[in-house]
Amino acid sequence: MEQNEDEKYMREAIAEARKALARDEIPIGAVVVANGRVIGRGHNLTETLHDVTAHAEMQAITAAAETLNGKYLEKCTLYVTVEPCVMCAGAIGWSQLSKIVFGAADEKRGYQKLAPQALHPKCQVVSGILADECAQMMKDFFKKKR
């Protein structure tokens, strides 16, 4: 997939992150794409749902599995604005997503530092797509909180 296509879908994930921001949730958004079509969307809902597992990736994976009427998401790509945490990386691995594309790295809680083997071995990872825009949204959110 060309970088332009990765940017196109990352912009969809950023739109989801803005929905989280509008709800005063940590602004992380995600979409799952199959065959050039968004089949699942999600944004953080941990505060709204009082559920620590309601991360953007989890919401998007659940929506995509429902769309496909199956639990495996082979030949699908997850776009997410921030590097997945260990919990989400586990779900990405179990769902057998073929590829993940993320924007900003999460140096403290990202899966690459804490559980680099969590993804399915065949899963392709692309990082840094629109990273500055994704990171800035997070920085601005936490600056307002402090």
Summary of the structure (lengths in Angstrom):
residues: 146
radius of gyration: 13.8
end to end distance: 39.2
largest distance: 42.3
contacts: 512
relative contact order: 0.17
helix: 45%
strand: 21%
